[in-house]
Amino acid sequence: MASILRFRKLCYVEPVKFQFFQPQNFDKKEETVATGAKTSLENNEKRNKRQPKERSCVNSCCCVIGYMCTTWWLLLVLYHCLPAAFPGFQVPESPGTRLKREGLTALHPVVLVPGIVTGGLELWEGKPCAEGLFRKRLWGGSFTEVLKRPLCLLEHLALHNETGLDPPGIRLRAVSGLVAADYFAPGYFVWAVLIENLAKIGYEGKNMHMAAYDWRLSFQNTEIRDQTLSRLKSQIELMYVTNGYKKVVVVPHSMGVIYFLHFLKWVETPPPMGGGGGPGWCAKHIKSIMNIGPVFLGVPKAVSNLFSAEAKDMASIRAMDPGVLDSEILRLQALEHVMRVTRTWDSIASLLPKGGETVWGNLDWSPEEGYACDLSKKRYLQASAGDKDTNGSDVKMDFHVKESNKNFWDTRTNRNTNSSCGGEVWTEYDEMCRETIRKIAENKPYTARTALDLLRFVAPKMMQRVDSHLSYGIADNLDDPKYARYKHWSNPLETKLPDAPDIEIYCSYGVGIPTERSYVYKLSPNDRCRSIPFRIDSSVDGDEDSCLSGGVHLTDGDETVPVISAGFMCAKGWRGRTRFNPSGIATFIREYRHKPPASLLEGRGLESGAHVDIMGNFALIEDVLRVAAGATGAEIGGDRVHSDIFRMSDRINLRL
């Protein structure tokens, strides 16, 4: 906090001019000194009267940040100072402690696969601005050194725009070991709670491994540059042998789910494209795959991220205080910098929605129809003949406005536009003329299928790179040789599960939190050069019972991943013997209804269903520990369902 305040003062407060007196001047009359001091004091007072007007915005921002940080740290100190038996603040017994008392012990080796963003990245080679940061974390950790040079951080986080690999003179590599993703930042756990509970029943370094990787890269590029897939294959084989030939339990989270799905196909594919493990490798080495917060079919917010570098939270901030992001005085250009960097990451593109209109719906239908956003009423509203009219526009139904609810965008033209401006190219938008941008926003809705075409139009260089590594469709014939290429391996609708009938696959995720599903866009009124021409129209709200709020349509999910993306494959796509699951691998759905923490002292909650906070959910941790100790899906209770995932899945007409 002190460093932030110092930065503000150094930048915005005029330097004080000190007067050094020579020895020969000390014998002057006192009134001369007093007069000089009085004059200096009056000048300082005049300057102080002018300064608040010049830096009022900065003062306000710094004060808010200071109050928030101070309050948080005081609460944190208070929480740790409270005695364990203080009335009302008893922490429930951890799952690891309780299960150990019941006799549960470590049995199967465990491999943890982190998702996007949460893994640490350290510097091995950099530009002069990163002097002194060798092998220090540029991502993850305290961020103390990095925040002093934010533009330097962005330069090093960006990848080469054409290859998707390292730019010249820069090498960032994934941190190795359990510390790679146990905490994202001090006090903000990711895997730490699960690791601690696994340790309580006997797990340690020899039977627990964090499969860290550079989450910015495309999945195949992690093998090309770092041989990450080969090292994961060797590590699983080693743990299998050194732990008494016990099969491995794999626990991927978020994007790590489709990363490991890519691995399943890669490991049995002959070299040079694959790992050469052969058709029986997965059946021999893997017991269970416990997917946490899976993004099997993508997330809509990946589209808004690539299109305008924003999502619901960012749009809300802009609506509350447009000056923070759009100020001409501060010239932050925060979103432009974010877009410039994230469009070089193939990982963001790997999260784009898969399955097109077959899965996500079109202007006439969506699988989530019937979900009620007003959580004070019945959470899952079942549609009936009396609840909606023939046009499906009754206010009791969430997706009631056809023009803007079942698509990913409804772009609306704003009148305050200006001519195109030149200058340095921040994003590919700067290569488009203003007239072309207007045509994009002629009240045209874009679905999950046409949204990809839109991205190919506004960011052709990025999508040319992406299309060589990723695919988003549905395979008509999985035996077609074209689906043997690695670009299809992370799409569950374009690849088969391995021939391993004894494996169990779990889809474990939170429900009960409004989650971004689609967006309403408008042209940006900002006339600044090199600005993003589109933004979420936060002024658009639906009716009282509508799921449209602040230009964003919401549905059920874990705040990041909609239920249909997290649960469809386990509910229908892989359930039983299907063309995507020819060997009949057993699938289980384990849903955890979100329950926010009762107070700030409870931290991020012990029953949270949020996308990252679920990693501290005691019920989820217990499931992982029991499976790692040898339990089957049936023994931990089979399916555990709170949402309408089965009804949603039945509405999707997909040939199985």
C-alpha positions, 0 to 999 in steps of 0.5 A, a space after each residue: 500500500 505504501 508503494 502505491 501512495 509513493 507512486 501517486 505522490 511522485 507522479 502528481 505532487 510538485 517537488 518541494 524546493 529546499 533552500 540550503 543556507 550557507 554558513 555566512 548567512 546565519 548571522 542575518 537578522 531574524 526578521 529576514 529569515 522570518 519574512 523568507 519563511 513566511 513567503 515560502 509558506 504562503 507560496 506552498 499554501 497557494 500551490 496546495 489550494 490548486 492541487 486538489 482540482 488537478 489530482 482529485 480523480 487520482 486521490 479518490 482512486 488511491 483512497 478507495 484502494 487504500 481503504 479496501 486494502 486496509 480493511 481486508 488486512 485488518 479483517 485477516 489479522 483479526 481472523 487469525 488472532 481469534 481463538 479457535 474455540 471463539 463462539 460462532 467462529 469454529 472452523 469445521 473439521 477438514 475432510 482430510 482430518 475426518 477421513 483419516 480418523 475413519 481410516 482412509 489412506 492414500 492409495 492411487 497416485 494423484 496428478 493435478 492439472 491446473 487451468 488457465 491463468 492460475 499457474 505461475 510463470 517465471 522469467 528466463 530471458 527478457 528485455 532490459 526493462 526486466 533487469 533483475 527479474 531472472 527466475 522471478 515470477 512475472 505471473 502469479 505470486 506477490 506481483 510486487 516487482 512487476 507492478 512497478 513496470 506494468 508495460 514491461 509485464 505486458 510485453 513479456 506476457 505477450 506471445 508472437 502473434 503469428 507463431 503463438 510461441 516466444 517472441 524474440 529475446 523473451 522466455 517465460 516458463 511455467 513454474 514447476 512443482 506443487 507451488 506452481 498453482 497452490 496460491 495465485 497470490 498471497 492469501 488467494 488459494 487455488 490448489 492449496 486447500 486440496 493439497 493440504 487435505 490430500 497430505 492429511 491422508 498420506 499424500 506427498 511428493 512421491 504420489 502427488 504431482 502438479 502437471 504445470 504447463 505454460 497456459 498461454 500456449 496452444 496445447 500442441 505447442 506446449 509439447 513442441 516448445 517445452 515437451 510438456 506432454 511427454 514429461 506428463 506421460 513419463 511422470 504418470 508412468 513413473 508414479 504408476 510403477 513406484 506406487 505399486 502399479 496403482 493407476 493414477 487419479 487425474 484431477 484437472 480444473 477449468 481449461 486443464 480439463 480440455 488440456 488433459 482431453 487433448 493429452 488422452 488422444 495425444 498419448 496413444 497417437 503414434 509419433 511424431 504427432 503423438 506420444 506413441 503410448 499405444 491404444 492401451 496406455 490410458 486403460 493401463 495407467 488411469 483409474 479416474 478423471 475428476 474434472 473440476 469446473 470443466 469447460 468441455 463446450 467452451 464459455 461465452 465470456 471467451 468471445 467477449 474477451 477476444 471481441 472487446 477485452 471485457 466481460 460483465 464485471 468490466 462492463 459494470 465498472 465502466 458503467 459506474 465510472 467511465 473515466 477510469 478506463 476512458 480518461 483522456 487525462 490518465 490515458 490508461 488504455 487498459 483494455 487496449 493493452 489487455 486485448 493486444 496481449 490476450 489475442 496472442 494467447 491461443 489458450 483464450 481461443 481454446 475456450 470459445 464455444 463448441 458445437 455451434 447452434 446445435 448446442 448453444 441454440 439460435 434465434 428460435 430456441 436455447 437449451 436453457 429455456 425455463 431457467 429462472 434468474 430471480 433466485 428469490 423465487 423457484 430457481 429452476 422454473 419448469 416450462 409449461 403450456 401456460 407459462 409462455 405464449 407461442 412466441 416464447 416471449 413471456 416474461 417468466 421465461 429467461 430468454 424471452 427477447 428473440 433478437 438478443 437473448 439466444 445469440 452471443 451479440 446484438 450489436 447496436 449502432 451508436 450515433 456518436 462515431 467519428 472518422 477513422 484515425 491512424 497511428 500505431 496499431 494496437 489491435 487489428 481493429 486499427 486496420 479496419 475502416 470506420 464504415 466497415 465497423 459500422 456495418 458490423 453493428 447494423 443490429 445483426 445478431 450473432 450466434 455461436 456459429 456466426 460469432 466465429 465468423 465475426 472474429 475471423 473478420 475483425 481479427 483475421 491474423 489471430 484466427 488464422 493462427 487459432 484455426 491451425 490449432 483448434 476446432 469448434 464443430 461437431 464431427 459427422 464421422 469420427 473415423 474420417 482421417 481429418 479428425 486424427 489431426 491434433 486441432 480436433 483433440 480438445 473438442 469432445 464433439 470431434 474426438 473419441 474417448 480412449 478404449 478404456 472401459 474401466 476408467 471413470 469420468 466425473 464432471 464436478 462443478 458449481 451451480 446456482 450462480 448467474 453466469 454469462 451466456 450472451 451479450 448486447 453490444 454497441 459502438 463505442 462513443 470513444 473518439 480516441 485513436 487506437 481504441 476498441 470500437 465495440 463495448 457491452 451496452 450496460 444500459 440494456 436491462 430486461 424485465 424484473 424477472 428477466 435474465 438480461 442485466 447490464 447488457 449481459 444475459 445470464 444463465 445457471 452456472 459457476 459464474 464462469 462456465 454455464 451448466 450446459 458446457 460443464 455437464 452436457 458430456 457427462 449427462 448425454 454426450 458420453 453417457 453410456 456407449 456413444 460414438 464419442 465414448 465407444 467403450 462405454 466409460 462410466 460418467 458421473 455428474 457431481 454438482 455443488 450448489 453454491 452457498 456464499 460465506 456467512 461472513 467475511 471471516 469465513 473467507 471464500 466459503 466452505 460450500 462455494 460453487 464459484 469457478 475457483 473458490 470451489 477448490 476449497 469446497 469441503 464436499 468436493 474435496 471429500 469426493 476427491 479424497 475418497 476416489 483417490 483412496 479407492 472408491 468408485 463413483 457408485 460408492 460416493 453416491 453416483 450422480 449428484 444433481 441440483 440443476 436442470 442439466 438432464 432436461 437441458 441436454 435432452 433439448 440438444 438434438 445431437 446424434 450419438 
